[in-house]
Every structure is written in C-alpha cells, then in structure tokens.
Amino acid sequence: MSTAALGLLAGMALGFAGYFGGFWAFLLVLVLGVVGLVVGRLLEGDVDVRDWRRTRSEDRHR
C-alpha cells in the first residue's frame, strides 16, 4: 500500500472519529495512531531506540 493511501486512510479515520465521537475521540485516535506508527517503525528497524537515549555527556563527545 502506498504512503498516500495510508495517509488517506489515517485522515479518514481521524475525520470519522472527530465527527462521530467529538474532540476526545479524535485525540484518542490520533495518539494511538502515533503510538502504532512508532511501534511499527521500531519493529521494522527504521528507528533505533539508542538514538533517543543519548545523554548530554555523549552528545558533547561527538
């Protein structure tokens, strides 16, 4: 499935949640979508958790 099609599906899901469930449903769908995206990227290996866990001292040594 193309990125454009996935974006369309995500937008439609957020639109339906906002229309039928109100703001809080929209926000819940948005947050869960972001969590799903991050988990999916982690499982695919596109994101490395070690990049997020760098400390300030490690940043100074680079």
Backbone hydrogen bonds, N-H to C=O, Kabsch-Sander energy under -0.5 kcal/mol:
donor,donor_aa,acceptor,acceptor_aa,energy
6,L,2,S,-2.1
7,G,3,T,-2.4
8,L,4,A,-2.2
9,L,5,A,-2.4
10,A,6,L,-2.5
11,G,7,G,-2.5
12,M,8,L,-2.4
13,A,9,L,-2.4
14,L,10,A,-2.4
15,G,11,G,-2.3
16,F,12,M,-2.7
17,A,13,A,-2.3
18,G,14,L,-2.4
19,Y,15,G,-2.4
20,F,16,F,-2.8
21,G,17,A,-2.0
22,G,17,A,-0.5
22,G,18,G,-0.8
26,F,22,G,-2.1
27,L,23,F,-2.7
28,L,24,W,-2.4
29,V,25,A,-2.5
30,L,26,F,-2.2
31,V,27,L,-2.6
32,L,28,L,-2.6
33,G,29,V,-2.0
34,V,30,L,-2.0
35,V,31,V,-2.4
36,G,32,L,-2.4
37,L,33,G,-2.2
38,V,34,V,-2.4
39,V,35,V,-2.5
40,G,36,G,-2.5
41,R,37,L,-2.4
42,L,38,V,-2.4
43,L,39,V,-2.5
44,E,40,G,-1.9
45,G,41,R,-1.0
46,D,41,R,-1.8
47,V,41,R,-1.0
49,V,47,V,-0.6
51,D,48,D,-1.3
52,W,48,D,-0.5
52,W,49,V,-1.2
53,R,49,V,-0.9
54,R,51,D,-0.5
59,D,55,T,-1.7
60,R,56,R,-1.9
61,H,57,S,-1.1
62,R,59,D,-0.9
